Amino acid sequence: MGFDPWDAAFVADPYPAYRELREQGRALWWEATGQWLVPHYADVSALLRDRRLGRTYLHRFSHEEFGRQAPPPGHEPFHVLNDNGLLDLEDPAHARVRRLVSKAFTPRTVEQLAPAVDRMARELVGQLLADGGGDLLTVVAEPLPVAVIAELLGVPESDRALLRPWSADICGMYELRPDEETARRAVRASVEFSAYLRELIAERRKEPGEDLISGLIAAHDDEGRLSEQEMISTCVLLLNAGHEATVNTTVNGWWALFRHPEQLASLNSEKLSTAVDELMRYDTPLQLFERWVLDDIQVGDTLIPRGAEVALLFGSANRDPARFERPDALDLVRADNPHLSFGAGIHYCLGAPLARRELTASFGALLADGVPPLKLVREPRWRDGYVIRGLDELLVEF
């Protein structure tokens, strides 16, 4: 089976195809999307740190100069929202925004949230237990990170149900070749989410609180403050990136544990920190990360010219035997585990400590003393889409 992100069998298990790609070369032209596929760990890791590549090219070139078409005018609300977030900015704008965001979103912020994260995880697991089981995705995996980000931003509890649908519609644009209906939903969600956050920011300007939005408003340095659009884009990115990885690592991780009962039987609270990282490596929640080539680069024997796009295959890199011993084995006590699931370089995930905290709380609550062991009800289906890898549902009972 070859590399085919639109094939259900590939989506269910892309790892054999990745093995074939790694054997074929270091940079492979893929006609379907006009991208160079990069499957090896060493190359993916190096290119994430290489300033000759960028998430955008507009800080150096116009669309015409770069040989690319501008997005359709009707998609502009999505691109304004997306392009002003940390993930898609390049220096010097990236350095300025990240520095200001880091003043508000500090390690202390995560520490202060920890008791609330643990409490929320216990409450959600308590609900699952009271029901005798259910869909782990909708009862525990999705509500926890959304509630944590909402708590962090200061979103009132009555409004929190709005966040997940907005996020899901926006994230549809990160798949390969999104269709016009996907774009329409993403644009509508971008407009609605931005308008909601604009009102919330206005309220916090009048009455600051202890939340992150108040912190972003107050953050400043010698170069000034964040613009309103930068604050809006930062908040949306925190929700989108901050919960997609956590949701999918939770359900993908439990599905992996059910298929490795000896590993599940050995899992306890002492192993949780290494287990969380191993589950992120073993079945990577973000399979592919795209970068533009700003200046010619050499990958192995291949010269990739300026104007090209590379697809860095995180899922393949995390299973590369050149970097990981027994890469296809799930090893919850794997000590040497520099997986790339949070990225690397200047775009390394700012929310990685919070994601790890949420995952530790979620798995810990489900494995706590007094909670009966989980049992799979039926084999799950994989959600449509390849880039963001997750299950449609995960039905469990105690």
C-alpha positions, 0 to 999 in steps of 0.5 A: 500500500502506498502513500494515499491520505484519501484511502481509508486503509492508509488512514487506519494504519499509515506506518507501513507506507511510511516504511516504504517511503523511508526506503525510497529516499529522503525527499520524494516528489508527490504529484497529488499536492505538488509537495516534497515528502520528507519521511526521515527523522534527521531531515524532519528535525533539521528542516524544522530548525532551518530558516531557509524554510518558513510557514509563510513566505509573505514576509519576504515575497509577494504571491506573484514573486513566489510563483503562487496564487493568492487565496480566494478573496472569500477566504480572507477571514480565515487567512487573517485569523490564521496568518496572525497566529504564532504558528504561521508567523516568521521572524521578526514578527514571530519573535515579537509576538512569542515574546509578548505572549510568553509574558502572559502564558508562563510556566507559572500559569500552567502550575496555577492551572494544575489543580483545576485540570486535575479536578476537571479530569476527575469530574469527567471520569466520574461522569463516565463511571456513573454512566457505566461507560460511554464514548471516551472521546465526547465524555472525557477527551474533548471536554477536558482541554476545551474546559482548560483553555476556556478557564485559561482565557476566561470564557464564561461557562455558558459560552464554552459549548461554542468553542469546540465546533468553531475549532473543528471547522477552522481546523478542517482547512489544515487537511490536504486539498480542503474543498469549498464547503470546508473553506466556507465553514472555516470562514464562518467559524473564523468570523464568529470566533473573532467577533466573540473574542473581540467582545471578550477583549473589550470587556477585559480592557474595562475590567481586567481579571486573572485570565490570559486575555487580561495578561495578553492585553497587559503584556508589553515591552520596548517594541509595544503591545500585541495588536487586537488581531494578534491577541485574537489569533493567539487565543484561537491558536491556543484552542485549536493547537492546544486541544486537538493534540490532547484530544487525539492523543487521549483516544489514540493512546487508549486505542493503542493501549487496548491493542497492547494489554501487557503495556496497559496492565503495567501502566501506573502513576509513576510511568505516566510522564514517559507514557504520555510522550510515548503515546504521542510518538507511537501514534502521532496526533499531527501527521504532517507539517507543511513548510515553504522553501524560501531559499534552495535547499539540499535534502540528500541528493535532491535540490529543492528549489525556492518556491516549493513546498515540503511536507514534513512527515511527523508520523514517519519521523517518529517511527524512524529506526535510525532514531528510535530503537524498536520504533514500531513497539509501544514502550511506555518506559522509553527514556530516550524519546525526542519525538517531534509531535510538538515540533521543533525550532522557533515553532515548538509548541508553546503549550506543550507543558499544558498539553502534557499536564492535561494528558497526565491528569486524564490518564491518571484519573482513568487509572486511579485507585477505585476506578475499575479497568476500562474495556473496549466495547467495539473497534473504533473508526478513524475520522475522515482526514489525515493530517490531524489524526484521530478517532470518530469515537471510542466506546468503552465500559468498566 
